[in-house]
Amino acid sequence: KPADLRKHVNTLLERNQKKYSLQMKQLKDSEKREKYKVYGELINAFGYGLTPDDKFLEAANYYDDNKIIKIPIDNTKTPAENAQKYFDKYGKMKRTAEALNELILETKGQIDHLESIQNSLDIALSADDLVQIKDELIEYGFIKKGKGSKKQKVKSKPFHYISSDGFDMYVGKNNYQNDELTFKFANGGDMWFHAKKMPGSHVIVRLEGAGELPDSTYEEAARLAAYYSSGRTAPKVEIDYTERRNIKKPAGAKPGFVIYHTNYSMIAEPRIAGIEEVQ
């Protein structure tokens, strides 16, 4: 049921967003590590003046305009051991930061993926439209495959519209359809539209031998891309568009995720009233 799937996706999203903010906080904490490296170096430089009773080393920090800095000292250890203790702490925090950077990328990837699936659920009109969304959730381990459940036949197809100038415009309803439209169906010269930096459908306009699309077709395709994106309730959405040949899929990228470096942008209203749909 759409409501169950949506609830499940929302729960997973919230969980990943909490995880993400926690990881960002840990990363911020680990950025304090430079201090410990400086402590170690200053103890190595000035520790010879320490007496066995000293609990602190006061030294001029040559990394910071020779401001006097007070470094806690363990007086049961030699200056070299004190310095090493700070270097070890610095090293450990550096390794933590490196591991966190990888985890943060991973969590951000999960959030982006789930948000794109959330958008597909918003677009879904029928039970048929849910089949591919469910398949994707299973494929990426977001839901478990039910025992003995048969793979349902995919009947859902991209939306098909005709522009006022007679050009065919296709809209993917989910990530699998977006991939299919962009990389299997479209020709290199066809035009590709997508809401900028937000989850949304790929919109393909077939050129069918025309050298250039008329302005009104650009405007209608951009309206479709705005409407079938997570910006559909905004008054205006920025849309990127380019020739299909400029769209690349990075190796190992999740379905629907693409990169492009050459594009134009336009502002569109997320409004599809008046655009003719082919049933």
C-alpha positions as CSV (number, residue, x, y, z in Angstrom):
1,K,0.0,0.0,0.0
2,P,1.3,3.5,-0.8
3,A,0.7,4.7,2.8
4,D,2.8,1.8,4.2
5,L,5.6,2.3,1.7
6,R,5.6,6.1,2.4
7,K,5.7,5.5,6.2
8,H,8.6,3.1,5.8
9,V,10.6,5.5,3.6
10,N,9.9,8.4,5.9
11,T,11.1,6.4,8.9
12,L,14.3,5.4,7.1
13,L,14.9,9.0,6.0
14,E,14.5,10.3,9.6
15,R,16.9,7.6,10.8
16,N,19.5,8.5,8.2
17,Q,19.1,12.3,8.8
18,K,19.7,11.8,12.6
19,K,22.7,9.7,11.8
20,Y,24.0,12.3,9.4
21,S,23.8,15.2,11.9
22,L,25.5,13.0,14.5
23,Q,28.3,12.2,12.1
24,M,28.7,15.9,11.2
25,K,28.9,16.7,14.9
26,Q,31.6,14.0,15.5
27,L,33.5,15.4,12.5
28,K,33.4,18.9,13.9
29,D,34.7,17.5,17.3
30,S,37.6,15.8,15.5
31,E,38.6,19.1,13.9
32,K,39.9,20.2,17.3
33,R,42.8,17.7,16.7
34,E,45.3,20.3,15.4
35,K,45.6,21.6,18.9
36,Y,47.1,18.3,20.1
37,K,49.7,18.2,17.4
38,V,50.8,21.7,18.4
39,Y,50.9,20.6,22.1
40,G,53.3,17.7,21.1
41,E,55.5,20.0,19.1
42,L,55.8,22.7,21.7
43,I,56.6,20.1,24.4
44,N,59.3,18.7,22.2
45,A,60.6,22.3,21.7
46,F,60.4,23.6,25.2
47,G,59.8,20.6,27.5
48,Y,63.5,20.5,28.6
49,G,62.7,23.3,31.1
50,L,60.1,21.3,33.0
51,T,60.6,20.2,36.6
52,P,59.1,17.0,38.1
53,D,56.4,19.1,39.9
54,D,55.1,21.0,36.9
55,K,51.5,20.3,36.0
56,F,51.6,22.7,33.0
57,L,54.0,23.8,30.4
58,E,53.7,27.5,29.5
59,A,55.2,28.1,26.1
60,A,55.1,30.7,23.3
61,N,53.0,29.2,20.5
62,Y,55.0,29.9,17.4
63,Y,52.0,28.9,15.3
64,D,49.9,31.7,16.7
65,D,51.9,34.9,17.0
66,N,53.9,33.5,19.9
67,K,50.9,33.8,22.2
68,I,51.6,32.1,25.5
69,I,49.8,28.7,25.7
70,K,49.3,26.5,28.8
71,I,49.6,22.8,28.1
72,P,48.6,20.2,30.7
73,I,51.4,17.9,31.6
74,D,51.4,14.4,33.3
75,N,54.3,14.8,35.7
76,T,54.7,11.1,36.1
77,K,55.9,11.0,32.5
78,T,59.0,12.4,30.7
79,P,58.5,15.4,28.4
80,A,59.0,13.0,25.3
81,E,56.3,10.7,26.7
82,N,54.0,13.7,27.2
83,A,54.6,14.9,23.6
84,Q,54.0,11.4,22.3
85,K,50.7,11.1,24.2
86,Y,49.5,14.3,22.4
87,F,50.7,13.0,19.0
88,D,48.9,9.7,19.5
89,K,45.7,11.6,20.4
90,Y,46.1,13.7,17.3
91,G,46.7,10.6,15.1
92,K,43.7,8.8,16.5
93,M,41.4,11.8,15.8
94,K,42.8,12.2,12.3
95,R,42.0,8.5,11.6
96,T,38.5,9.0,13.0
97,A,37.9,12.0,10.8
98,E,39.0,10.0,7.7
99,A,36.6,7.2,8.6
100,L,33.8,9.7,9.3
101,N,34.2,11.4,5.9
102,E,33.5,8.1,4.2
103,L,30.5,7.3,6.5
104,I,29.1,10.8,5.9
105,L,29.3,10.3,2.1
106,E,27.5,7.0,2.5
107,T,24.8,8.4,4.7
108,K,24.3,11.4,2.4
109,G,24.0,8.9,-0.5
110,Q,21.3,7.0,1.4
111,I,19.4,10.3,2.1
112,D,19.5,11.4,-1.5
113,H,18.3,7.9,-2.7
114,L,15.5,7.8,-0.2
115,E,14.4,11.3,-1.1
116,S,14.3,10.3,-4.7
117,I,12.1,7.3,-3.8
118,Q,9.9,9.6,-1.8
119,N,9.4,11.7,-4.9
120,S,8.5,8.6,-6.9
121,L,5.8,7.8,-4.3
122,D,4.4,11.3,-4.6
123,I,4.1,10.8,-8.3
124,A,2.6,7.3,-8.2
125,L,-1.0,7.2,-9.3
126,S,-1.8,3.5,-9.3
127,A,-0.9,0.1,-7.8
128,D,1.0,-0.6,-11.0
129,D,3.2,2.5,-10.4
130,L,4.2,1.1,-7.0
131,V,5.6,-2.2,-8.4
132,Q,8.9,-0.7,-9.6
133,I,9.3,1.5,-6.4
134,K,8.9,-1.6,-4.3
135,D,11.4,-3.5,-6.5
136,E,13.9,-0.7,-6.0
137,L,13.4,-0.7,-2.2
138,I,14.0,-4.4,-2.1
139,E,17.1,-4.2,-4.5
140,Y,18.8,-1.7,-2.2
141,G,17.9,-3.5,1.0
142,F,15.4,-0.9,2.3
143,I,12.8,-3.5,2.6
144,K,13.0,-7.3,2.9
145,K,11.7,-9.5,0.1
146,G,8.7,-11.4,1.4
147,K,9.1,-15.2,1.3
148,G,7.5,-16.8,-1.7
149,S,6.4,-13.5,-3.1
150,K,6.3,-13.6,-6.9
151,K,7.9,-10.8,-8.8
152,Q,5.0,-8.7,-10.1
153,K,4.8,-7.7,-13.7
154,V,5.8,-4.2,-14.4
155,K,2.9,-2.4,-16.2
156,S,3.7,1.1,-15.3
157,K,5.0,3.3,-18.1
158,P,6.4,6.8,-18.2
159,F,3.9,9.7,-18.6
160,H,3.6,10.7,-22.2
161,Y,2.7,14.3,-23.1
162,I,2.5,16.2,-26.4
163,S,3.7,19.8,-26.5
164,S,1.6,22.5,-28.2
165,D,4.0,22.3,-31.1
166,G,3.5,18.5,-31.4
167,F,6.7,17.2,-29.8
168,D,6.6,14.0,-27.7
169,M,7.6,14.6,-24.1
170,Y,8.2,11.7,-21.7
171,V,8.4,11.8,-17.9
172,G,9.9,9.0,-15.7
173,K,7.7,8.0,-12.8
174,N,10.5,6.4,-10.7
175,N,14.3,5.9,-10.8
176,Y,14.2,2.8,-13.0
177,Q,12.0,4.6,-15.6
178,N,14.3,7.7,-15.4
179,D,17.3,5.5,-16.2
180,E,15.5,3.7,-19.0
181,L,14.2,6.9,-20.6
182,T,17.5,8.7,-20.5
183,F,19.9,5.9,-21.4
184,K,17.9,3.5,-23.5
185,F,15.1,5.4,-25.0
186,A,16.4,8.9,-25.7
187,N,18.8,9.7,-28.6
188,G,21.9,11.8,-28.1
189,G,20.3,14.9,-29.6
190,D,17.0,14.7,-27.6
191,M,16.6,17.3,-24.9
192,W,16.7,16.3,-21.2
193,F,15.1,18.3,-18.4
194,H,15.4,18.0,-14.6
195,A,14.7,20.2,-11.5
196,K,18.0,21.6,-10.3
197,K,19.6,20.0,-7.2
198,M,16.5,18.3,-6.0
199,P,14.7,14.9,-6.5
200,G,12.6,14.8,-9.6
201,S,11.7,13.0,-12.8
202,H,13.9,13.0,-15.9
203,V,11.9,14.6,-18.8
204,I,12.9,13.7,-22.3
205,V,11.7,15.6,-25.4
206,R,12.2,13.8,-28.7
207,L,13.6,16.0,-31.4
208,E,12.4,13.6,-34.2
209,G,14.6,15.2,-36.8
210,A,13.8,18.8,-35.9
211,G,16.9,21.0,-35.6
212,E,15.7,23.0,-32.6
213,L,12.7,22.9,-30.2
214,P,10.3,25.9,-30.2
215,D,10.3,28.1,-27.1
216,S,6.9,27.0,-26.0
217,T,8.0,23.3,-26.0
218,Y,11.0,24.2,-23.8
219,E,8.6,26.0,-21.5
220,E,6.2,23.1,-21.3
221,A,8.9,20.5,-20.8
222,A,10.4,22.6,-18.0
223,R,6.9,22.9,-16.3
224,L,6.7,19.1,-16.4
225,A,10.1,18.7,-14.8
226,A,9.1,21.2,-12.1
227,Y,5.8,19.6,-11.4
228,Y,7.2,16.1,-11.2
229,S,9.9,17.1,-8.7
230,S,10.0,17.7,-4.9
231,G,9.6,21.4,-5.7
232,R,6.0,20.9,-7.0
233,T,4.5,23.0,-4.2
234,A,6.9,26.0,-4.8
235,P,5.7,28.9,-6.9
236,K,8.8,28.5,-9.2
237,V,11.4,25.9,-9.7
238,E,14.8,26.2,-11.4
239,I,15.2,23.6,-14.2
240,D,18.4,22.4,-15.8
241,Y,18.2,21.3,-19.4
242,T,20.8,20.0,-21.9
243,E,21.1,17.5,-24.8
244,R,20.8,13.9,-23.7
245,R,24.4,13.2,-24.9
246,N,25.7,15.4,-22.0
247,I,24.2,13.2,-19.4
248,K,26.5,10.6,-17.8
249,K,26.0,7.9,-15.2
250,P,28.9,7.4,-12.8
251,A,30.0,3.8,-12.4
252,G,28.1,2.2,-9.5
253,A,25.6,5.1,-9.3
254,K,22.1,4.3,-8.0
255,P,19.2,4.3,-10.5
256,G,18.1,7.7,-11.6
257,F,21.4,9.4,-10.5
258,V,23.3,11.2,-13.2
259,I,26.0,13.9,-13.7
260,Y,26.3,16.6,-16.3
261,H,28.6,19.6,-16.6
262,T,27.1,21.3,-19.7
263,N,23.6,22.7,-19.2
264,Y,21.3,25.7,-19.5
265,S,18.8,26.7,-16.8
266,M,15.4,28.3,-16.8
267,I,12.7,29.1,-14.2
268,A,9.4,27.2,-14.6
269,E,6.1,27.0,-12.8
270,P,5.2,23.5,-11.5
271,R,2.0,23.6,-13.4
272,I,0.9,21.1,-16.0
273,A,-2.7,22.3,-16.7
274,G,-3.2,22.7,-20.5
275,I,-0.4,20.3,-21.5
276,E,-1.9,17.4,-23.5
277,E,-1.4,14.0,-22.0
278,V,-1.4,10.8,-24.2
279,Q,-3.3,8.1,-22.4
